[in-house]
Amino acid sequence: MTPRDRPLKGAWGMTGLIFLFMLINFADKMVVGLAAKPIMEELKLSPEQFGLIGSAFFFVFPFSAVLVGFVANRVQARHTLLVMAAFWSMLQFPMLGAVSFEVLIACRILLGTAEGPASPVATHALYKWFPDSLRAVPTAVVAQGSAIGVIAAVPALNWIIVHHSWHWAFGALGVAGLLWSVLWFFFGREGTLVDPPVAAGTGGGGGGEPVPYRLLLTCPSIVAVCCTGFASYWGLALGLTWFTPYLVEGLGYSQTAGGNLSVLPWLFGMVVVLGGGWISQRLKARGVSSRVSRGIFGSTAVILGGCILPFIGFAAEPAIKLAILVAGTAIGSTIYVVVPMVVSELTPQPQRAAMLAIVTSIVTLGGVIAPFAMGIVVQDAATHLAGYDRGFTLLGGLLLVGGIVGLLFIRPEADRRRLAARL
């Protein structure tokens, strides 16, 4: 095994720290949906207003991701991660006082601005430690910071919400973020691995001579992962904002039971992502093309989720509805591993942070629209339960379309040759 075929020394330690970074990041996203019922009761909000709060987090999220992504091309990722974590941690503390609808909207917008670049910058930092052929498993591990963040945080945050108040749940997350910042300040390091250039052939990640952004942004594989990722992120945003309200208000579970059951999609998704990442990496290591090991594999799972979700409207039992929703939204989660790997495979390393940020900004546009759209659907339906079922059925259709686009057009080897030929 050559040095280029193995991770740098200390790579898995940095992976662990970046994993914790994403864990706190997603707990921050989840807390509003978890506290939906007490927030709506205290502030006397309609479903449409609460949906707007869910969407507010993503208003500036895509733009800050792009801006900081270009900064991360020139500034060490370890510095960028530290500033983001410290900033978003401080934004949780205003929630400890008296809060109005307007203050909550403003804080969620600012928090989304701080957290928008988190995933692309974290991925960029991670890829400085691992060669392209070994990135699937660490990418899956870091991606599972989101799932384990929810799984680990939900019981604790739900207990705080039930026994104290939703205000203190936000404060607890602020403290956790500051503790991570201290840990990263002392132990975080920058990786030194450099990828081979795009023009060097069809294997490995991109490095060396820059490729015009217009060629990267119109590359069929990158356009396709944006479409598939957008559809999947629509579902993730609905889960962050509306999953607990659906269980409590739609299916009749108590706040305690509904909050604790909110970990189910993340538990299932964790198994899917880690298993899918491992399978994808094994296939790649055995010489299977990225077209199959990344494109077809990830897109097929998204299509399967789209086929499952429409059955939610036909089920009568709450437990069956819950099972359909968990399976349909989580089974395609491998796409969150596929998207950054395909982008990295086609992008020169000096441009990688920016391209990951641009793609993330496009994918997360689903988060801007989905929570507010669901709020409108729920509010306008004959019953709230019927509105929830309709919203999740629409998600199924979106997953089908996005998955089919990925299945047809994610072809990294062909697009890599095409980009190399135009340099």
Secondary structure, DSSP 8 states (H G I E B T S, - for coil): --GGGS--TTHHHHHHHHHHHHHHHHHHHHHHHHTHHHHHHHHT--HHHHHHHHHHTTSSHHHHHHHHHHHHTTS-HHHHHHHHHHHHHHTTGGGGS---HHHHHHHHHHHHHHHTTHHHHHHHHHHTTS-GGG-HHHHHHHHHHHHHHHHHHHHHHHHHHHHT-HHHHHHHHHHHHHHHHHHHHHH----------GGG-SSS---SS---HHHHHT-HHHHHHHHHHHHHHHHHHHHHHHHHHIIIIIS---HHHHHHHTTHHHHHHHHHHHHHHHHHHHHHHTT--HIIIIIIHHHHHHHHHHHHGGGGGT--SHHHHHHHHHHHHHTTTTHHHHHHHHHHHHS-HHHHHHHHHHHHHHHTHHHHHHHHHHHHHHHHSSSHHHHHHHHHHHHHHHHHHHHHHHHHH--HHHHHHHHHHT-
